[in-house]
Amino acid sequence: MKHSQECFFYAFRMAADVFVFIVRWAACYCLKGEVMLKETRLISSYYEWKDRKKKERFQAKWEYV
């Protein structure tokens, strides 16, 4: 009886470790995706800002001529 209980607890512990591993992996995967999405937004907003500044300089150049 004692041996079967030890096997059960060992199997339960392994299952719990696997579950924790999967949850941590999923959390890291989701956070990485969120960070990449924020980086993409930041980069695209930077290029939008850069293009807008370039257009403003171009328009200002023609206003002074």
OpenMM code with the backbone's topology and positions (N, CA, C; nanometers):
from openmm import Vec3, app, unit

residues = "MET LYS HIS SER GLN GLU CYS PHE PHE TYR ALA PHE ARG MET ALA ALA ASP VAL PHE VAL PHE ILE VAL ARG TRP ALA ALA CYS TYR CYS LEU LYS GLY GLU VAL MET LEU LYS GLU THR ARG LEU ILE SER SER TYR TYR GLU TRP LYS ASP ARG LYS LYS LYS GLU ARG PHE GLN ALA LYS TRP GLU TYR VAL".split()
positions = [
    Vec3(0.0832, -0.1200, 0.0000),
    Vec3(0.0000, 0.0000, 0.0000),
    Vec3(0.0871, 0.1255, 0.0000),
    Vec3(0.1906, 0.1229, 0.0800),
    Vec3(0.2755, 0.2404, 0.0887),
    Vec3(0.3474, 0.2665, -0.0437),
    Vec3(0.3891, 0.1608, -0.1103),
    Vec3(0.4585, 0.1760, -0.2385),
    Vec3(0.3665, 0.2380, -0.3443),
    Vec3(0.2414, 0.1984, -0.3481),
    Vec3(0.1479, 0.2536, -0.4462),
    Vec3(0.1199, 0.4010, -0.4178),
    Vec3(0.1160, 0.4370, -0.2896),
    Vec3(0.0958, 0.5777, -0.2551),
    Vec3(0.2154, 0.6614, -0.2990),
    Vec3(0.3347, 0.6084, -0.2803),
    Vec3(0.4543, 0.6800, -0.3233),
    Vec3(0.4552, 0.6979, -0.4747),
    Vec3(0.4157, 0.5948, -0.5480),
    Vec3(0.4091, 0.6048, -0.6944),
    Vec3(0.3058, 0.7083, -0.7366),
    Vec3(0.1907, 0.7085, -0.6669),
    Vec3(0.0863, 0.8053, -0.6992),
    Vec3(0.1360, 0.9477, -0.6757),
    Vec3(0.1984, 0.9714, -0.5612),
    Vec3(0.2471, 1.1059, -0.5311),
    Vec3(0.3595, 1.1476, -0.6260),
    Vec3(0.4433, 1.0523, -0.6644),
    Vec3(0.5501, 1.0812, -0.7597),
    Vec3(0.4911, 1.1192, -0.8957),
    Vec3(0.3906, 1.0433, -0.9405),
    Vec3(0.3250, 1.0732, -1.0681),
    Vec3(0.2519, 1.2072, -1.0607),
    Vec3(0.1868, 1.2327, -0.9470),
    Vec3(0.1168, 1.3598, -0.9296),
    Vec3(0.2149, 1.4762, -0.9316),
    Vec3(0.3295, 1.4588, -0.8668),
    Vec3(0.4318, 1.5633, -0.8640),
    Vec3(0.4859, 1.5893, -1.0046),
    Vec3(0.5082, 1.4834, -1.0812),
    Vec3(0.5562, 1.5003, -1.2185),
    Vec3(0.4523, 1.5723, -1.3037),
    Vec3(0.3257, 1.5355, -1.2865),
    Vec3(0.2191, 1.6014, -1.3624),
    Vec3(0.2107, 1.7495, -1.3255),
    Vec3(0.2269, 1.7801, -1.1972),
    Vec3(0.2239, 1.9198, -1.1533),
    Vec3(0.3410, 1.9970, -1.2123),
    Vec3(0.4588, 1.9361, -1.2151),
    Vec3(0.5759, 2.0022, -1.2738),
    Vec3(0.5559, 2.0285, -1.4227),
    Vec3(0.4981, 1.9322, -1.4926),
    Vec3(0.4713, 1.9500, -1.6360),
    Vec3(0.3703, 2.0619, -1.6562),
    Vec3(0.2664, 2.0650, -1.5730),
    Vec3(0.1652, 2.1700, -1.5834),
    Vec3(0.2276, 2.3080, -1.5606),
    Vec3(0.3113, 2.3206, -1.4590),
    Vec3(0.3777, 2.4484, -1.4300),
    Vec3(0.4681, 2.4880, -1.5462),
    Vec3(0.5390, 2.3915, -1.6028),
    Vec3(0.6256, 2.4204, -1.7168),
    Vec3(0.5447, 2.4734, -1.8347),
    Vec3(0.4317, 2.4088, -1.8640),
    Vec3(0.3484, 2.4514, -1.9774),
    Vec3(0.2919, 2.5908, -1.9525),
    Vec3(0.2468, 2.6176, -1.8306),
    Vec3(0.1914, 2.7499, -1.7988),
    Vec3(0.2993, 2.8571, -1.8112),
    Vec3(0.4184, 2.8291, -1.7601),
    Vec3(0.5274, 2.9272, -1.7713),
    Vec3(0.5657, 2.9501, -1.9168),
    Vec3(0.5723, 2.8436, -1.9949),
    Vec3(0.6061, 2.8563, -2.1370),
    Vec3(0.5012, 2.9396, -2.2097),
    Vec3(0.3738, 2.9123, -2.1809),
    Vec3(0.2667, 2.9882, -2.2456),
    Vec3(0.2722, 3.1354, -2.2057),
    Vec3(0.2995, 3.1627, -2.0788),
    Vec3(0.3087, 3.3017, -2.0333),
    Vec3(0.4240, 3.3734, -2.1019),
    Vec3(0.5384, 3.3070, -2.1117),
    Vec3(0.6527, 3.3688, -2.1796),
    Vec3(0.6218, 3.3922, -2.3266),
    Vec3(0.5555, 3.2962, -2.3888),
    Vec3(0.5206, 3.3090, -2.5303),
    Vec3(0.4265, 3.4268, -2.5517),
    Vec3(0.3258, 3.4384, -2.4649),
    Vec3(0.2297, 3.5488, -2.4778),
    Vec3(0.2970, 3.6829, -2.4509),
    Vec3(0.3800, 3.6890, -2.3473),
    Vec3(0.4477, 3.8148, -2.3164),
    Vec3(0.5437, 3.8533, -2.4273),
    Vec3(0.6113, 3.7556, -2.4845),
    Vec3(0.7020, 3.7853, -2.5946),
    Vec3(0.6235, 3.8419, -2.7123),
    Vec3(0.5085, 3.7837, -2.7402),
    Vec3(0.4241, 3.8352, -2.8477),
    Vec3(0.3777, 3.9764, -2.8199),
    Vec3(0.3420, 4.0024, -2.6939),
    Vec3(0.2968, 4.1365, -2.6573),
    Vec3(0.4105, 4.2369, -2.6703),
    Vec3(0.5288, 4.1982, -2.6261),
    Vec3(0.6439, 4.2876, -2.6363),
    Vec3(0.6774, 4.3132, -2.7827),
    Vec3(0.6728, 4.2089, -2.8651),
    Vec3(0.7017, 4.2274, -3.0075),
    Vec3(0.5973, 4.3174, -3.0714),
    Vec3(0.4706, 4.3039, -3.0299),
    Vec3(0.3663, 4.3897, -3.0836),
    Vec3(0.3914, 4.5346, -3.0443),
    Vec3(0.4309, 4.5576, -2.9197),
    Vec3(0.4611, 4.6942, -2.8758),
    Vec3(0.5809, 4.7500, -2.9507),
    Vec3(0.6829, 4.6653, -2.9727),
    Vec3(0.7996, 4.7107, -3.0479),
    Vec3(0.7600, 4.7468, -3.1900),
    Vec3(0.6744, 4.6671, -3.2504),
    Vec3(0.6295, 4.6950, -3.3868),
    Vec3(0.5534, 4.8266, -3.3915),
    Vec3(0.4672, 4.8476, -3.2926),
    Vec3(0.3933, 4.9745, -3.2876),
    Vec3(0.4886, 5.0916, -3.2699),
    Vec3(0.5874, 5.0733, -3.1834),
    Vec3(0.6841, 5.1799, -3.1580),
    Vec3(0.7631, 5.2114, -3.2839),
    Vec3(0.8088, 5.1079, -3.3533),
    Vec3(0.8864, 5.1288, -3.4752),
    Vec3(0.8009, 5.1940, -3.5822),
    Vec3(0.6771, 5.1461, -3.6000),
    Vec3(0.5919, 5.2054, -3.7031),
    Vec3(0.5572, 5.3496, -3.6680),
    Vec3(0.5342, 5.3781, -3.5393),
    Vec3(0.5039, 5.5166, -3.5025),
    Vec3(0.6268, 5.6050, -3.5222),
    Vec3(0.7470, 5.5500, -3.5010),
    Vec3(0.8692, 5.6271, -3.5252),
    Vec3(0.8802, 5.6629, -3.6728),
    Vec3(0.8557, 5.5658, -3.7606),
    Vec3(0.8656, 5.5939, -3.9035),
    Vec3(0.7553, 5.6884, -3.9502),
    Vec3(0.6358, 5.6770, -3.8905),
    Vec3(0.5300, 5.7733, -3.9228),
    Vec3(0.5727, 5.9140, -3.8812),
    Vec3(0.6304, 5.9261, -3.7622),
    Vec3(0.6775, 6.0563, -3.7145),
    Vec3(0.7872, 6.1093, -3.8062),
    Vec3(0.8800, 6.0217, -3.8465),
    Vec3(0.9899, 6.0622, -3.9328),
    Vec3(0.9373, 6.1096, -4.0685),
    Vec3(0.8420, 6.0359, -4.1256),
    Vec3(0.7830, 6.0768, -4.2534),
    Vec3(0.7101, 6.2096, -4.2406),
    Vec3(0.6389, 6.2277, -4.1295),
    Vec3(0.5668, 6.3528, -4.1089),
    Vec3(0.6640, 6.4697, -4.0984),
    Vec3(0.7746, 6.4499, -4.0263),
    Vec3(0.8755, 6.5559, -4.0151),
    Vec3(0.9378, 6.5868, -4.1512),
    Vec3(0.9617, 6.4825, -4.2298),
    Vec3(1.0200, 6.5020, -4.3624),
    Vec3(0.9243, 6.5830, -4.4507),
    Vec3(0.7960, 6.5524, -4.4436),
    Vec3(0.6970, 6.6273, -4.5221),
    Vec3(0.6887, 6.7723, -4.4755),
    Vec3(0.6950, 6.7915, -4.3421),
    Vec3(0.6899, 6.9280, -4.2899),
    Vec3(0.8108, 7.0084, -4.3360),
    Vec3(0.9288, 6.9479, -4.3352),
    Vec3(1.0484, 7.0179, -4.3818),
    Vec3(1.0388, 7.0490, -4.5304),
    Vec3(0.9861, 6.9552, -4.6065),
    Vec3(0.9718, 6.9757, -4.7503),
    Vec3(0.8745, 7.0901, -4.7784),
    Vec3(0.7624, 7.0925, -4.7054),
    Vec3(0.6653, 7.2002, -4.7243),
    Vec3(0.7237, 7.3335, -4.6792),
    Vec3(0.7974, 7.3342, -4.5694),
    Vec3(0.8576, 7.4583, -4.5202),
    Vec3(0.9607, 7.5101, -4.6191),
    Vec3(1.0321, 7.4207, -4.6838),
    Vec3(1.1321, 7.4609, -4.7814),
    Vec3(1.0650, 7.5335, -4.8980),
    Vec3(0.9499, 7.4848, -4.9430),
    Vec3(0.8811, 7.5470, -5.0555),
    Vec3(0.8096, 7.6752, -5.0155),
    Vec3(0.7737, 7.6891, -4.8873),
    Vec3(0.7090, 7.8125, -4.8431),
    Vec3(0.8072, 7.9287, -4.8428),
    Vec3(0.9344, 7.9027, -4.8138),
    Vec3(1.0338, 8.0094, -4.8092),
    Vec3(1.0826, 8.0496, -4.9476),
    Vec3(1.0620, 7.9653, -5.0466),
    Vec3(1.1120, 7.9961, -5.1810),
    Vec3(1.0253, 8.0958, -5.2502),
] * unit.nanometer
topology = app.Topology()
chain = topology.addChain("A")
for resn in residues:
    res = topology.addResidue(resn, chain)
    for name in ("N", "CA", "C"):
        topology.addAtom(name, app.Element.getBySymbol(name[0]), res)
